[in-house]
Amino acid sequence: TSHIIVTFALAALIFLGVTLIGFIKHGAKFLKFFVPEGVPLVMLPLLVVIEVISYLTRPLSLSVRLFAKGERKL
């Protein structure tokens, strides 16, 4: 984990695996993950965009955290 590209590749692999397993197990219902329950219809488009951005930035966040943890040990 001393190279950020390695941690990014590991995080991307996990991200793709989790997404694929989610679609295999739940089908299209997996997309309900992006729609919080009880949200007024007026706020729904904004919240879906925020949730999708959050979901897509997780691999980057995870890779940076893994990289930083690996650097601290040196």
N, C-alpha and C positions, 0 to 999 in steps of 0.2 A: 504493500500500500504506500510505497514511497513515491510513486508517480500518480498524479491525479487522473491520468487517462485510464489507468488500471482500475481505480476505484469507480470512475464514471462508467466504465464498461460493466463492472460487476453490478452497480446500481441499476443500469439500464437493463441488464439481463433479468434481474429480479423484478423490475417494473413490468417488463414485457411478459414475464411468466405469470405474475399475479393478475395482470389484465386478461391474459389468455385463459387462465383458469377461471376467472370470474365470468367470462363470456361462455365458457364451456359448461359451467355448473348452473348459471342463472339465465343464460341467453340474453335477450334484449332487456330483461328486467335488471340487468347489471347497471344500466344507465340510470335507474332510479337512485343510484348512489349519489348522483349529482343534484338531486332535487330534495332538499330538506323537507321533512314532513311538517305540515301546518303553515306553510308559507303563503301569504296572500298572492294572488295571481299577478298583481301589479309589480311585485318585487321579484317574481320568479325569473325573468330573463337576466337580471343583474346577478342574482345569486347563482344561477347556473354558470354564467361566465366566470365568476369568482371561483366556484368549485372546480371547474375544468382547468383553470390556470393553476390552482393549488395542486391538483392531481398531476399535472404535467411537469411541475417544477420539483416534485419529490425526488426524482433520480439525481438531479443536480444538487439538491440539498443533502441527500444521503452521501453522495460522492465527496462533497466538500467535508462533511463531518468525518467520514472514514479517513480521508487524506490527513485531516488535522490530527486525528487520534494517532495515526501512524507516524506522523512527524514528531509528535510529542515524546514518543518513546526513544527517539534517536538521541 
